[in-house]
Amino acid sequence: MLRCTQHDVLSELLPENKLPVPHPTRSFYFLLLAGLLSAGTAVGQGKPKPIPKPAPVAVGPQGKLVYTPDSLGNRIPDFSYCGYRAGEQAIPMAEIRVVVPVRAGDATARVQAALDYVAARPLGKDGLRGAVLLEKGTYEIAGRLFIRASGVVLRGSGMGEGGTIILGSGSSRDHLITIAGRPDRKLETAQAITDRYVPVNARTVRVANAAAFKVGDRVLVQRPSTAAWIEKLGMQTFGGGLSSLGWKPGQRNLGWDRQVVAVDATGITLDAPLTTALDQTYGGGTVARYTWPGLITQVGIENLRLESTVDATNPKDEDHRWMAVVLDDVQDAWVRQVAFRHFAGSAVLAHNTARRVTVEDCISTEPVSEIGGERRNTFYTLGQQTLFQRLYAENGYHDFALGYCAAGPNAFVQCEAEQPLSFSGGIDSWASGVLFDIVKEYGQALRFGNREQDGQGAGWAVANSVLWQCTAARVDCYQPPTAQNWAFGTWAQFSGNGYWDMSNESIQPRSLYYAQLKDRLGDAVASRVILLPVSTEASSSPKVAVAMELTKLSASPAPTLLAFIQAAPTRQPIATQHSAPSIDKLKVKMPVAPAYAAPLRVAQGMVVRGNALVTGRRQDVPWWNGSARPHGLTNPKPHITRFVPGQTGRGLTDDLPEMTDSMQTQNVVALAHNYGLWYERRRDDHERIRRMDGEVWAPFYELPFARSGTGQAWDGLSRYDLTKYNQWYWSRLAQFADLADQKGLVLLNNHYFQHNIIEAGAHYADFPWRPVNNVNNTGFPEPPPYAGDKRIFMAEQFYDVTDAARRPLHRAYIRQCLNNFVGKTGVIHLIGAEFTGPLAFVQFWLDTVKEWETETSQQATIALSTTKDVQDAILADPARAAVVDIIDINYWHYQVDGKTYAPAGGQNLAPRQHARLLNPKRRLV
């Protein structure tokens, strides 16, 4: 029997360098070999072999790709629609309109003024207004930069050493640059799609009244997530019975933002394909016209470096910039020739309202953060028609990542991750129409599969997606029910029941994306086909001369993608020559200092600002729970220190100016704040177990103490240092207090939160004061003495101020609670939320406040919020009563029968536990 590899057979039977274009499927080779070897060989003898099924994609006789759909018409998507202008045009070169000279100090206002200056110019016929040029040097940005108008480009003078650096300074976690329009899309009444089945890659859908549409209409095609579909996928539970993690109907709806390019009597044709089938069995789909006046287009960032300052003493510092570039409510945008350094979250984050975005020739190195969830998602898209090409990332977590219901198509082309800490691929639910094309993940996995409960119940993360000539330590390619995933020419260890072909083989075309782009648009795109050259051959039987030449070449390292990207400015130079004016010589509006309300004070037993009584409703912040997905954002409560990386808005990282405006509108004058019950959402299951990794789930309820960067706490991140403080947490409180003084509002600042040390044991599991969660040897018993292996009773120990280890920690923390608000009058300090603690701790708290006031010559507004017996004792003590400005009767009251409901303090019971025992009657109003 003849034994040889496919490549060797072809090499021997055809002249050197005359091989046919290799086909991306084994079936092509089998058919070719059968024809070549049919005479007089074992291959051509015996019973005829069945003809193999056609491959999903093949190179046809004319050199173009030929697709074979399945029985329902689904086929590999056309990814050439990804990127700026759907791949139909090259990224333009905007004319420089203004330059910002380098100066020492914070450049935020000057750079923003330049961006706003260009934004005020008229749009050109090409949709551009112009570019802001930054010179070589470092621009310190203590605030945030925004591009809010179409046609505006921010350009530096080089991405390499000696070029332009925008340095995000301070301890803010704000995005460094935000490209965003306004979220004001308005949908019209939707029409049902009447097709029984619309397959993957379809662009035409039928509707009952096609005449309601016209060419050019912007439309949203939506696919519901029905109970039947969720059950088919097996996503209603991930084990252990039904829970909040299982998918629920309406929680994984898909939406494709498209434009109508043709209308006929029965339907409409869209400008880009759909990536998940619309099946009437699972709810079909709808299409609705919309208007979106706030959508911005033709915007970009290019030719510079973006960096963040960090705490050099903490390798896991998180009190610095998380997101370098965030795109929202935008179409036809780009980020090119940009180097990123030291960011905790993402170099580029494209939200679900970002469409037709190109990110190319970018490098991300030296991220600084904890190792865990929501960190180091280096190049991350939740959008559609986004193209990420020629990217290099080091030490990321999910370097090339697809997020929640990313509608697609989306493509990552020639990207490399060096020393990644976790996999690349889908990290949330049902990203469809994803292409990983020549993606290399050194030492980690590329994953198209089912995450099950991981990622907050992400479940099936990727569908109808392609891995093309990728390399990784492992490649996962699984087939979801109702969908498919394909892998061609992958080099790895393998896992999954998806479609596999030509594993551990080099295939042609080398890039599926570029082959599809050329097939659709022709040879005009040839100048945009830019791939790291592979100059050598892989024959196992080269000629002697070839072998000698390859031997010479082996003395030098192989070309690297990193160097190839670093050479991008030479291949595709970006213009910096200009005759534009300096922003410092133009008359532009600079930020105006805000006006403040009269200071808050207590006068004649009343809380007033000036001579006006402060009245209105009070609202408490949530303690735990929540979801950053759209279905979790229905009527969320405001919070000051809730944090969702990369996402701003109600229920996420609240926009504090918007929040305080909303409070005024709703007559909410006071917001009562306390730190969270626990940091992350995995603990919402109320388990007490130690987590096996740092895959924490957002939203995060930040805590007042800083992580140390060392050890591992119960939640999988590093341990807290109770002598250092979470700068983001405290800066957010200070910002809210400043806005409160501008708008006549009040911050009720609870120093402590008793819920952590009483009741459910899970309340204590991740508590920073628990010894396993800090580096300060706080002295509480470990393992915790959970009562009945469930409840915790740590209040007495926590409030024991005679303990030599904990007393100075309490004292320093109380002083921090006061120091943070110096100069801000609209803050009323309370000892803690849910507080039923003993008299001795309240005495200690007031003594610490008095000591601080004496030392600093500052005056804090102090409210006594305790049980009645403790209040009576304090008020009977003249020295301590003098510290108190306000009496808060939150934990006792007069009942409708005239009797007093007044549980005693220091009994190690929470307010609701007291209530269960004493069964109080309604308050006497």
N, C-alpha and C positions, 0 to 999 in steps of 0.2 A: 504493500500500500504506500502511495506517495504521501509523505507527511511534510507539510510546510505551512508557513503562515500565509495569510492572504496577501500581505504586502510582498513577501518573497516571491510568490508565484507570479505576481504582476511584474516584478522587477526582472525576472528571468525571461518572461515571454514577450515583453515589450522593450524597445530600446531605452537606454538611460535618458531620463528627463522627458520621456514621451508618455508617461502614465496618464490615463484619463483622469479627469477631475474626480477625486475620491468622493464617493457618495456617502451621505451621513447615515446610512443604514446598512446593516449586514445583508439584507435581502438583495441590495444592489450587487454586492460582491459575489454572493452565492450565484446569482443569475449570470454574472459575467464569467465566473469561473466555470460554470456549467457549459457555457458556449465555447470557452477556450480549450477545455479539457475533455470534451465529449467524445473525441475519437481515440479509441485504444486505451482509455484509462478507466480506473474503477469508478470515477465520478460519472461517466457516461454509460455504465453497464447496469444491468439488472432492472428492477421494477422502477418505472418513472416516479420521481419524487413529486409530491404535491407542490403546486405553485404557491409560494408564500404570499401572505396577505400584503398588499401594498403598504409601504411605510407611510407614516403620517406626513412626512415631508421628504422630498427628493429633488435632485437637480434634474430638470427635464432636458429634452433633446436640444432646446434652444438656449440652454445655459441658465434658464430661470428656474426658480423654485416651483415645484408642483406639490399641491397638498391633497391628501386623501382624507375626506371627512369620515366621521363614524356614521352609523345608521341613522342618526338624528340630524346629521348635517354639521355637527360640531367639528371644528378643526383648530389647528394651532393658530393663535391670534397673529395678526399683522402688527408687529411692534414698531414699524417704521413711522407710525403716527405720534411717537413719543418725542418730546422736546420742543424747543422754541419753534413756533409757527408750524407745529406738527411735522417738523423735518423739512418743510418745503422751502425754507430760506435759511441762509447763514445768519448768524448773529450780527447785527449791524454795528457800525462804528459811529458813535454819537459825537457831534462836534462839541469841543470844550467851550463852555460859556462863562465859567468863573473859576478862579483858583483860590485855594485857601493856603496862605503861606504858613510854614511851621513856626510855632511860637511855644514858649514854655508855659506850662499851666494847663488848666482844663480847657479843651477846645470844643466842648460839646456845643455851646451856643453858636460859635462861629461856623462850624461845619453844618449845623442844622440850618443856620441862616442861609448858607449857600445852597443847600438842597431846596429850601423854600423859595429862594430867589429863582432857581431854574424852574421849579414847579409853577411859578407864576407866569412864565413865558408861554407864548402860544405854541400849540402843537404844529409841527411841520407835516408836510405831506407824507412823510415816512413814519408818522406817529411818534416822533422823538421831539423832545424839547431841548435836550443837551446834557452835557456831562459836567459834573463838579470834579475838578482835578485837585488832588492832594499831592504836595511835593514829596521829595525824598525826606525821610525823617520820621520822628515819632509824634503822633497826635494822641494826647491823653484825653480819653472820653470818660468822664465821671458819671455821666447820665446815659441817655439812650439816643440813638439816631433813628429817624423815621424817613422813609420814602413813601409818601401818601398820594402822589399824583402820577399819572401816566407820563411816559416819555422821559423820565429822570434816571440818570446813570451816575453812580459814585465810582470814580476811577482813581487809582493810585498811580505811583510812578515806579512800580516794580514789586513783584512778589518775592524776590530773593533777598539775600543779604544786601544791605545798602539801599533797599527800596523804601516803600511806605509802610509804616506800622500804625495801625489804629489799636491803641492799648486801652482796654476797658479796665479802669482803676476802681479802687475801693472795694467794699465788701458786698456790693449789690449783686443780686442774682438776675437783674434785669437782662433782657436780650440786648446784645450790643447793637445790632442793626435789625430793624423790622421793616419789611416791605409789605405794606398792607393797604388795601382799599377799605371800603366800608361794607359791613355785613348787611346790606339792605336789599338783597334779592327778594323779589315778590313774585310768587307763583300764581299763575292763573288756574282755572279749573282744569283738572287733569282728564284726559281721555284714556279709556281702557285700550290696551293693545289687543287686537282681536285674533292675532295669530295663535294657533294652538300651541305652537312651539317656535321660539326664535332661537336659533343655535348660536353657539359661541362664534365670534368674529362676524356676525351679521351686522349690516349697516342699515338695512331696510326693515321697517316695521309697518304693519297695517293697522289702521284705526278706522272707526266708524265714520268720522267726518274729517277726511283729509283736507277738505277745502278750508278748514279753520287755520291751516298752517300755510306759510309762504316761505320761499327761499330766503335764508338769512336769519330766520327766527332762532333765538336761543331757547333751548328746551332742556328739561330735566327728565330723563328716563329713569323710572324707579321700579325696583323689584322688591316686593314685600318678603319679609322673613316669617313665613307662616308656621303654624304648629306642625303641619304635615311635613314640611321641609326639615324642620328641626328634628323631628322624630326620625326621618329618613337618614339624617346625618348622625343620629345617636347623640345629639348635643344637649338633650334635656337634662342629663345627669352625667357626672363624671365618676360615679361610684359613691357609695355611702348614702344613697337615697337622694331624693330631690333636695336642692338647696338653692340659695341665691345665685350660685355660680352658674348653674345650668342656663342655657339660652332660653329666652322667653320670646313669644311671638312679638314682632315689632321691634326687637332690639338689634337685629342685624340686617336692617334694610339696606339695599344698595342703591346708589344714585349716580348716573352718568351725565355729566355736563356736556351737552353737544349742541351743534348748530345744524339747521336744516339746509341741505345742499340740493335737494330735489323733492318735488311733490308730484304725485300722480293721483288717479281717481281713487285709489284704495289705500295709499299709505305715503310715508315720507322716507327719505334717505338721509342718513346722518353723516357728519363729516369724519367720524372715527368709529371703529368697531366696538361692539359690546363684548364683554369678557366673561359674563356668566349667562347661561341660557335662561330665557324667560319661558317658563313652562306653566301652562294653565293648571296642571296637576298641583302645583305649589304656589298658586296665586297669580301667575301671569305677570303682568306689568302695566305701567301707565306711562303716559308722556304728557308733559305740561309745558306750555310756553312760560317764559318769565322775562321780567325786566330786572336789570341790575345796574343802576346808575353809578354805584360806588365801586364797581370792578375797575381795577387799574391794569394797564398793559404797557408793554415796551419799557421795562425797567430792568436795571441790572447793577451788579457790583463786580468790579474787575480790577486785576493788576495790583494787588496789595496783600498785606499780611494782617490778619486779625488775631490779637492776643489778649489774654486776661492776666492781670496781676494775681498772684497766689501767695499764700502763707508758706514760705519756704521751709518752715519748721514742721509742717504737717503734710505728709505725702498724700493724705486723703482730704485735704481742705475742701470745703464746699461753700465757704463764704466768699464767693467770687462769681464771675459770669458763667452761666450755664449754656446759653445759646448764643452762637455767633451771629447767624443769619436765620431769620424766621420769615416765611412767606405765607401770606393769608389774603384771600379775596383778590387774587392776582392771576393774570393770564399772560403768556408770552414774556417770560422773565428769564433772567440768566444770572449765574454766578460762575465766573471763569477766571482762571489764573489767580487763585487765592490760596494762601497758606494759612492754616489755623493752628493755634498752639494754646494749650492749658485750659481748654473749656471743659466743663464738667458734664454737659449734656450732649449737645449736637453741634457739629460744625454748620450743617445746613438742615433745617427742618421745614419741609413743605407740608402745610396743612391740607385738609380735605377740600378746601376752596381754592387750592392752587392747581392750575392746569397749564399744560404746555410750557414746562419749565426745563431748562437745560442747566446742569451743573457739570462743569468739565475742567480738567487740568487743575485739580485741587489736591492739597496735601494736608493731612491732619496728624499732628504729633504731640506727644507729651500731655495727654489729658490728665487732669487732676481732679479726683473725686473718690468717694467710696466705690467699692466694687459691688455693683448690684443693680437692681431694677431701676429703670428710668434714667440711668446714667450711661454716658458714652455710647449713645445711639448715634454714631458719628454722622452718617449720611442717611437721613430718615425721611421717608415720604408716606403721607396719608392721602396724597393727591392722585391725579390722573394725568396720563400723557406726560409724565416726568421722565427725563433722561439724565442719568448719572453716568458720565463716561470719563475714563482715564482719571481714576481717583486712587489715592494711596492713603492708608490709615494705619497708625501704630497704636497698640495697647488699648484698642477700643473694646467695647462689650458686644454690642450688636452693630458692627461697622456699616453694613449695607442692609437696611432694615425697611420692612413694609409694615404699616400700622393698620389700625382698625378699619376694616371694610374699605381699604384703598381700592377704588373702583377700576383703575387701570384703563388702558395698558400702561405699565411702567417698566423701564428698562435700566439695568445696570450693565455697562459695557466696558470691558477691560478695567477691572478694579482689583486692587490687591489689599489684603489685610495682613499686616505683619504683627506677630505676637498678640493675636486677639485673645480676649479673655472669655468669650462665649461665641455662639454661632451667629451667622448672618442668614437672613431669610425673613419669613413672616413671623412677627413677634406678637401680633394680636389677631383678631378674627378675620378670616375670609378676605384676604387680599387676592384679587383675581386678575389674571392677565399680567403676570410678572415674567420678565426675562432676566436671567443671569447669564451673561454672554462673556466668556473668557474671564470669569471671576475666580480669583485665587484666594483661598482662606487658609493661610499657613498655620497648622496646628489646631484648627478648630473645624467645625462642621458648617456645611450649607444645608439648610433644613427647609423642605417643603413638606409639611406634614401636620399632624394633629398634636397640639400642645396640651390637650385635655384641660385639666384645671389650672395649669401654669398660665402665667400672664393674666390672672384674675378671670380664669375660665375662658381663655382665648379659644380653645378647641381647635377646629380646623382652621389653619392659619393661611394657607395658600391653595389656590385652585386655578385650573386651566392655565398653568404656567410652565415655563421651559427653562431647563438648565442646559446650556450649550457650551461644550468644550470647557468645563469648569474643573478646578482642582481644589481639593480640600482633604483634610485628614479623614473626613467621612462626608458622604453625600446622602441625605435622606430624600427620597422621592416617593411619596405615598399618593394613592388615588383616593380622593374623597368620594363618597357616594354622590351621584348626579354630576360628577365633574371628572377631570383627569389632570395629571401632571406628567410631563415628559422629561427625560434626561438623555442627552446625546453626547457621546464623546467625553464622558466624565472620567476624571483620574482621581481615584479615592478608594476607600472602603465604602461599601454600599449597604443601604438599608431601604426597604420599602417595596410596595407592590404597584408602583406607578409604571409607566412605560419606559423601558431602558433600551438603549441601542448604542452599539459601538463603544462600550465602556472600555477605558484604558486604550483608546485608539485616537489618533489625530484625524480630524475630519475636515471636510470642506463643504461649504464655504467656511472660512475661518471664523467669521462673525455672522451670525444669523441676522442681527439688526441691520448691518450694512448691506447684506444681500437683499433683504426685504426693501430697504430704502432705495437701492438701485433698481430693483424690479419695478417699483412704483413710480419713481421719478426719472429714471434713465441715467445716462452717463453724466448729466449735469452735476450730480452730487459727488463725482469722483474726487474732487479737491477736498471734500469734507470727510473722506474715508481715511482716518488717521489712527493707525495701530502700531504698537511697538513691533518693529520688524523682527522676523525670525529668519535669520540669514543662512542658517545651516540646515542640512538635511538629516533625516533619521534612518537612512537605509542600514540594514544589518549586514549588507555585503557591498560596501562602497568600493570603487576602484582605488588602486594604490595611490594615485595622485590626489584623489579626494580625501583619502585617509590621512595623507601627509599634511594636506592643508588644514583639515580639521584638528590635527594634532597641534599644529602651530597656534591655531585659534584657542585651543584649550588652555594655553598658558595665561590667558587673561580672563577675569570674571565675565560672566554673561551680562549682556545689557540688562538694565533694570527698568522697571516701569517708573520708579521714583526719579531716576535720572531723565527718563523720557519726558515726564511731566515737568521737571525743572527746566527742560529745554523748550517748553512751550512758548515762552516769549520770543524765542528766536524763530520758531516755525510760524507763529501767528502773532506778530508784534502788535501791540496796542498803542495807539498814538498818544504821545504826551506833549508834543510840540504845540504851542498855543500863542495866541495874542490876546487872551481873555483877561479881563480886569481882575484885580484882587478883591476879595469880599470885604477887606478892611477899607477899601476906598469907595464902596457903594453905600448908599443910604438904605439900610434894611432895618426892619423892626426887630428889636431884641426883646427877650422875655421881660414882662412887667412884673414887678414885685407884688405879691398878693396882698389884699387888704384883710385885716383881722377884726373880729368881733371884740367887744369889750371883754376884759378878763373875767373868768369865772371866780366867784367868791361866795362865801356864806355870810349873809347879813341879816340880822334880826331873825334868825332861825329859818331863813330861806336861801335857796341856791339861786343866785342871780348872775346875770352878765350886765354890767352897768346898773341900770335901775329896772331891768326887765327880768321878771321871774322866768326861770328855765322850766318849761313844761313840755310834756310830750310822752310818747310811749317808750318803753324800755324793751330791748331785744337781747337775747342771749345767743352766743355763738354755739354751733353744734359741737359735741364732744368727740364724736367718732362717726364712722360710716360714710357712705358716699361712693360715687363712681365718676370718673372723668369722661366716660362715654356719653354720647348725647342723651341716651335714655335715662341717665342718672342726673340730669341737669334740669329737671322739672321743678320749678319753684324752690330752688336751693336757698338755704339761709346764708346770710353774709358771714364772712370770717376774715379776720385780719391776718392770721398766721397759717392759714391753709395754703399749701404749695403743691402745684401741679407743674412739673417742668415743661416749659415751652407753651403752656396754655394759660391764657388770661381771660377772665370773665366770671360771671356768676357761677358759683359752685366749683370753680377752679382756683387759680390764683386771682383773688378778687382785685379788680382795678379800684384802688382806694378812692381816687377822685370820683369815679362813677358811683361807688358804693355810698359815699357820703352825700352825693347829690340825691341818690335814691332815698336815703334816710330822711332828708329834708322833705322830699315830696310826700313821703308816707307818714310824716309827723312822728318819726322815731328819733327821739332826741338823745337817747343813751344806748350805747352798746356795751354789754357786760362781757368781758373777755377773760378766759382762762386758758391755760395750755391744754393740749389734747390728752385724752385718756390713754391713747397709745399712738405711736407714730404712723403706722401703716395699716393697710386694710386687710392683710392676711389675719391680723389679730381679731378682726371682726367676728371670726368664728368662735371666739371666746375659749379657745384652747389655751392651755398653759405651757405647751411643749416648746422646746427650743427649735427654731427653724434651722433647716439644714443648709441654707445659703442666704445670701443677701438679696434675693429676688423680691424686693419689697414692692408693694402695690400702692399706687396713688389713688386718691388724693392723700398727701402727707399732712398730718397735723403736727406742725413743728413744735419742738420742745425748747425750753429756754437755755439749755446747756449745749455746749459745742461737743462734737465727737472728737476723740483724742487722736484718731488715725492709727491706734494700736489696739491689739486684742480683738475679740469678737463678742459682741453683746448677744442677747437672746434672740434678737431679730436678724442676726447675720451680718450686720454692719459693725463698724468699730465701736468700742466702748466710749461712754461719755466721760468728760472731765468736768466735774462739778465746780471746779475753780475757774473755768473758762466758759464764755457765754456765746450762744448762737447769735452771731452779729446780724444775720438776716432777720431773725425773729424779733430782736429788739429794735432794729431799724424800722421794721414795718409798724410796730406799735408807736414809735416816735413819729413816723409819717402820719399815721391816723390821728394822733394827738394834735399834730400841727394843723391838719385839715379840720379837726374839730374846733380848734380855736379860730379858724377862718370862718367857719359856717355855723358857729353857735351850738355845737354838739358837745357830747360828754362821753369820755371813755371811763367805764367802770373797770378798774384794773385789779382783778383778783390775783393776789400774789401766789396763792397755792390752790390746789385742786384735790380735795380730800378723797375723791372717788377712787384714786389709785391705791389707797391703803386700807380700804374697807369694802366689804361685799365680795363680788366675784373674784376668784383668784387670778383670772386673766387680766384684771385691772392692774395687777402688780407685776405681771410677767416681764414686761418691757420697760417698767418704770426706771428712769435714770438713777434713782437713789438705791435701787436694789444692787447689792455688791457685784453680781455677775455682769452688771450693765455699766459699771464705771471703773475708773482707775484710782479711786480715792479711799478705798477700804472703809466704807461707811458703817460696817460693824453689825448690820442686821443678820439674823440667822440664815444660813444657807446650807442645804436646800430650804426653801420657805416652808414654814409649818402650816400648810394649807389645811384648814379644818374640814374634816370629811373628804379630804383630797379635792376640795373644790373652793372653799371660802378663805378669805384672808382677813386677819385682824392685826394689822400692823400700826394702827393709829397711835396707841400708847407709846410704842417705841419711837415712832417718827416724831411725836411731839415732845419727847423727853429732851429738854434743853440742858440737862446736866451731863449728857454724853459728850466726852471730850473731843471725839472725832466729828460729830455732827453739828455741835453748837457753832463753831466758826463757819461752817458751810452755810448754815441757816442765816447767820448774821451777814455774811458777804452777799448772799442771794437777796435778802431784803434790801440791802443798800443798793444793789443793782436795780431792783424794782423802782427805787426812788431816783437814782442817778440818771436813769434813762429819760426822765421827763423834766429835767431842769429847764425852766423857761417856758413850760407849757402848762397853762392854768386849767385846762378843761379835763383834767384827770382826777378822778376820785379813787383813792386806794382803799381796797378792802383786803382782809386777811386771806380770804379764800372762798372759792365756790364750794357749796355743800358742807360748809364748815360747822362741825359740832364738837370741836376740840376743847381741851381743858383750859381753865383760867391761866395756868402757869405759862402756857405757850402764848396766849394773848398778851399777857404782861411782858413777856420777852419781846414780842413783836413791837409793842408800843414803845418799850424802852429803846429798842434799836432805831425806831423812827425818830424819837426825841434826840438820841445821840447824833444821828445824821443831821437833823435840823440845826442842832447847836454847832456842829463842826462846819457845816457848809453855809450857814446863814440863809438857807432856803426854807420855804414853808410849803409842805405838802398838805393837800386836803385829804383828811383821814375819816373814813366811815367805819363805825363799829358795827360789824355784822356777825353776831354770835347768838348763842342761845341766851335766854332772858337772865338766867342766873349769873352767867359770865358778864353780861352787860351791867347788871345791877352792881356786881362787885367792882368792876372797873369804874363805874360812875361814882361809886362811894369812895374812890381813891383819888383825892384831888390832883396829885401830881400826874397820874396817868389820864385822868378825865380831861386834863388841860390839853392833851395831845389830840383828842377826838373833836372833830368838827360836825359830824353827822351821825345820827343813830338810824341804823337800818333794821327794821323788824321783819326780816325775811324768814327767820327760823323760829319764830313764835308769833302768836296773834290772839286777839280777843275774838271769841266765837260768838255766833248768833245768840247763844243762850246767856251771854254776858260773862261766861267763865273764860279763864285764860288757858290757852293751849301752849304749854311751855315745857318741853322736854329738857332735861338737864344736860349740860355739856360734859364732855370728858367720859362718856359712857361707852365709847367705842362702837357706836351705832350711827348709821347714816340717817339723814332726815327721813327718807321713806321707810327705813326700818323702824324708827320711832313712830311714824304715822301708822304703820301696821299694828303696833302694839297698843297705841293710845286712841286710835280711831277718832281723829279730830273732826269737829263740826266746821261748817263754813265760817269764813271770816266775817266779822261784823264790819260792814262797810260804813 
